[in-house]
Amino acid sequence: MRFMVIVKADKDSEAGVMPDEKLMTEMGKYNEELVKAGVLLAGEGLHPSSKGVRVRFSGTSRTVIDGPFAETKELVAGFWLFQVKSKEEAIEWVKRCPNPMLGESEIEIRQVFEMEDFGEAMTPELRAQEERLREATAKN
């Protein structure tokens, strides 16, 4: 099972405050544990929303909205992608994580859909296409 582990932003991350050396060292050790255990598929920190944009869809219309965005608690500061056996295992790994922020913080865990989750809508042709795309992505 794959899980997206989402680090929620706070006022400091949105202000562009970078982590100190101590936190970077702790996160590096944590990430090494994830890699050694075969759990970590990807993980990155994100720039503040002031450097981002949103694209709003309405029918065939597209509108680009420049950041920053309100509601800091709803924004994402970073993420990991885990490969684990269960949601409980993902939770246990996240509980071992150093606090990613200077103060209180929150990490959200969401399961990633797999092809079989889509049932009959995932036709053999769509399944083959998805597998080709994953192979091409892995080569990049």
Secondary structure, DSSP 8 states (H G I E B T S, - for coil): -EEEEEEE--HHHHTT----HHHHHHHHHHHHHHHHTT-EEEEEE---GGG-EEEEEETTEEEEEES--S-GGGSEEEEEEEE-S-HHHHHHHHHTS--SSSS---EEEEE---GGGGGGGS-HHHHHHHHHHHHHHHH-
